[in-house]
Structure formats: C-alpha cells, structure tokens
Amino acid sequence: MPLIDNNVKLDFKDVLIRPKRSTLKSRADVDLTREFIFRNSKKTYQGIPIVASNMDTVGTFEMAIQLSKLQLFTTIHKHYTVEQWKEFAKEHKDVLPNVAISTGMTENDFKKLRDVMDAIPELEYICVDVANGYSEHFVEFVRFVRKEFPDKTIFAGNVVTCEMVEELILSGADIVKCGIGPGSVCTTRLKTGVGYPQLSCILECADAAHGLGGHIVSVSYFF
C-alpha cells in the first residue's frame, strides 16, 4: 500500500516575504557576498552564491564570463568538447574559480571529465548531474568521483528528500542539488508526476545537510 504524506508542504508561490525595518539607507549598501567551507573537499568559496544552471542554453562559457565579473557562479553544460574547454581555460583563466564542469554517469561522460580535469587542473568544481538522483548507481558514481578527485568540490543531484541529501554528502558530495521539476521550463514533474514542493524541500534538505556540515543548492542559491 503506498504511503501518502498528508502534511502541508509549501512551494515558493505559496508564501510571501514579510518586510521588516532596516538601518540600510540604500539597496546599494547590501552585500550579498558569502563564504563557505566545504565538508569533503575542505576548500573555501567566497562570492555571491547565485548559480547559473547547467542547461545547454544557460550554462555556457559566454554566460560564465559575464557572471564571473559579478562574483556569480556558472555550472557549465556537459556538451562542450575537451578542446573547447582547453581554449576557454587558456583565454579566461580568471573565470575558472567561478565555474563547474558538468558530467553524467556514462563511461564516455567520465572519460571526458577525466580528460578535461587532467588538461585544466585549475578547475575546482565538478557537477554530477542527473534529472532524478534516486538510484543506487548514482550514489556509487558520486562515491567514485570523490575517490578519483579527492580535493575537488562536488555538486550532486537532483534530489528532494533529507535521506538522499545525507547519503550523497556521506558519499562525497559537498553541495547537493535539491529540486525536481521546479523550474518554469522543466517538464520532469509534468511527465513523471515526481517532485516535491520546492520551499519545503529546501528547508528540510538544508537542515539535513547542515547537520553533516554540508550544503545544498536550490534554484540558484546555497543554503
């Protein structure tokens, strides 16, 4: 018999931000810069934790160049060739601290990841990306990537529940991507009926991640 969760869960569209008094005189006085120390890589990130998605029309080299000027981050889509990566790294070394290389789980995906990382050791971030991270093979692959790249910071996802966040962090992920189908152009929820209201997802998953000293990323923010 299936388990039905009758507890109320919230999406972003279900809530508003309540205003409060501030001593700031202008929005220009706001500093969005944050610093994070990652659990498994032990590396430190400092910048504005807004991340461009690794969709093929968003996570581009051109996007990374522009966002890096604002201390913003880009997860690069996985369709660039090794030669394109080499050319980008040669011409834009200053952007490399603000990008992650994305990979799927196939043998060819990992070979390209290895080739790029060998060619560009300055790359510090790897994004292990699948639409739905609820498979044992995915967890094993994250564990394998951690073993192969022990000093790199690893994104892994996507998941929406606390137990998977904890398992991925314990398997080597530093930042767990949380959310299945919340984006305006994502069809995962529509086609599969699988997902979780996004605000409740990030509140619950962030709490689980913080309990282990890890982080999550949700719709472009670290928590």
C-alpha positions in Angstrom: 0.0 0.0 0.0 1.5 3.4 -1.0 2.4 5.9 1.8 0.6 9.2 1.4 2.1 12.2 3.2 -0.8 14.4 4.2 1.4 17.1 5.9 1.2 20.6 4.4 4.2 21.3 2.1 4.9 24.7 0.6 6.1 26.0 -2.8 7.5 29.5 -3.3 4.2 30.6 -4.8 2.5 29.8 -1.5 4.4 32.3 0.6 5.5 36.0 0.6 8.5 37.7 2.3 7.3 39.8 5.2 9.1 43.2 5.3 10.9 44.4 8.3 12.7 47.6 9.4 16.3 48.1 8.3 19.2 50.5 9.0 20.3 50.4 5.4 19.9 53.7 3.6 20.1 52.2 0.1 19.8 48.9 -1.7 23.4 49.6 -2.9 24.6 49.1 0.7 23.6 45.4 0.6 26.5 43.0 0.5 25.5 39.5 -0.9 29.0 38.0 -0.6 29.2 34.8 1.4 31.9 32.4 2.4 31.5 28.6 2.6 34.0 25.9 3.7 33.0 22.6 2.0 32.8 19.4 4.0 34.6 17.0 1.8 36.9 19.0 -0.4 37.9 21.3 2.5 38.0 24.1 0.0 36.7 27.6 0.7 34.3 29.5 -1.6 33.8 33.3 -1.4 31.4 35.1 -3.7 27.7 35.7 -4.4 26.1 32.2 -4.3 23.9 32.6 -7.3 24.4 29.8 -9.8 23.6 29.6 -13.4 22.1 26.2 -14.3 23.9 23.7 -16.5 21.2 23.8 -19.1 22.6 23.9 -22.6 21.2 27.4 -23.2 22.2 28.8 -19.8 25.4 27.2 -18.6 27.6 28.5 -21.4 31.1 29.8 -21.4 29.7 33.2 -22.5 27.4 33.2 -19.5 30.3 32.3 -17.2 32.5 35.1 -18.4 29.8 37.7 -17.7 28.6 36.3 -14.4 32.1 36.0 -13.1 32.5 39.7 -13.3 29.8 40.0 -10.7 31.2 37.2 -8.5 28.5 34.8 -9.7 28.9 31.1 -10.4 28.1 29.0 -13.5 27.7 25.3 -13.8 28.8 24.7 -17.4 26.7 22.3 -19.5 28.2 19.0 -20.5 28.2 19.3 -24.3 31.4 21.2 -24.7 34.4 19.2 -26.1 37.7 18.8 -24.4 39.3 21.2 -27.0 36.6 23.8 -26.3 37.4 23.6 -22.6 41.1 24.0 -23.3 40.5 27.1 -25.4 38.2 28.6 -22.8 40.7 27.9 -20.0 43.6 29.4 -22.0 41.7 32.6 -22.7 39.8 33.1 -19.4 41.8 31.7 -16.5 40.3 34.3 -14.3 36.9 32.8 -14.7 37.8 29.2 -13.7 37.3 29.8 -10.0 33.6 30.5 -10.7 32.7 27.6 -12.9 32.0 23.9 -12.5 32.3 21.2 -15.2 29.2 19.0 -15.5 29.2 15.3 -16.1 26.7 12.5 -16.5 27.3 8.9 -15.4 28.2 7.1 -18.6 31.7 5.8 -19.4 32.1 8.4 -22.1 30.9 11.2 -19.7 33.6 10.2 -17.2 36.3 9.9 -19.8 35.6 13.5 -20.9 35.6 14.6 -17.3 38.9 13.0 -16.7 40.4 14.5 -19.9 39.2 18.0 -19.0 40.4 17.8 -15.4 43.8 16.5 -16.5 44.1 19.3 -19.0 42.9 22.0 -16.7 43.9 21.2 -13.1 42.8 24.7 -12.0 39.2 23.6 -12.3 37.9 23.2 -8.7 34.3 22.2 -9.1 32.6 19.2 -10.6 28.8 18.9 -11.1 27.5 15.3 -11.2 24.1 15.9 -12.8 21.1 13.6 -13.4 17.4 14.6 -13.6 16.4 12.3 -10.8 19.1 11.1 -8.3 17.2 8.3 -6.7 19.3 5.3 -7.9 22.0 3.3 -6.2 24.1 3.7 -9.4 24.1 7.5 -8.9 25.2 7.3 -5.3 28.0 4.8 -6.3 29.1 7.2 -9.1 29.3 10.1 -6.7 31.4 8.0 -4.4 33.6 7.1 -7.4 34.1 10.7 -8.5 35.1 11.6 -4.9 37.7 8.9 -4.9 39.1 10.0 -8.2 39.1 13.7 -7.3 39.6 13.9 -3.6 40.4 17.6 -3.4 37.7 18.9 -5.8 34.4 20.4 -4.7 31.5 18.2 -5.9 27.9 19.2 -6.7 25.5 16.2 -7.0 21.8 16.0 -7.7 18.9 16.3 -8.2 17.1 15.0 -5.1 14.3 16.4 -2.9 14.5 14.4 0.4 16.6 14.5 3.6 17.7 10.9 3.4 19.2 11.3 -0.1 20.9 14.6 0.9 22.6 12.8 3.8 23.5 9.8 1.7 25.1 12.0 -1.1 27.1 14.1 1.4 28.4 11.0 3.2 29.2 9.6 -0.3 31.4 12.6 -1.1 29.2 15.4 -2.4 29.9 18.9 -0.9 26.8 20.5 -2.4 23.6 18.6 -3.1 21.3 19.9 -5.8 17.8 19.9 -4.4 14.7 20.2 -6.6 13.0 18.0 -9.2 11.0 19.9 -11.8 10.5 23.3 -10.0 11.7 25.4 -13.0 9.3 27.1 -15.3 10.7 25.2 -18.3 11.3 21.9 -16.6 8.9 19.0 -17.6 10.0 16.3 -15.2 7.1 16.8 -12.8 4.6 17.0 -15.7 5.8 13.9 -17.5 6.5 11.7 -14.4 4.4 13.1 -11.6 7.6 13.0 -9.4 8.7 16.0 -7.3 8.2 17.9 -4.1 7.1 21.5 -3.3 10.3 23.5 -3.5 10.2 25.7 -0.4 9.6 22.7 1.9 12.2 20.8 0.0 15.0 23.4 0.7 14.0 23.9 4.3 14.1 20.2 5.1 17.1 19.4 2.9 19.2 22.3 4.2 18.6 21.2 7.7 19.7 17.7 6.9 22.8 19.0 5.1 23.8 21.4 7.8 23.6 18.5 10.3 26.5 16.9 8.5 28.4 20.1 7.7 27.3 20.0 4.1 25.4 22.4 1.8 22.6 22.3 -0.7 21.9 24.4 -3.8 18.3 25.1 -4.9 17.2 27.2 -7.8 20.4 29.1 -7.8 21.2 29.6 -4.1 23.3 27.9 -1.5 21.7 27.3 1.9 
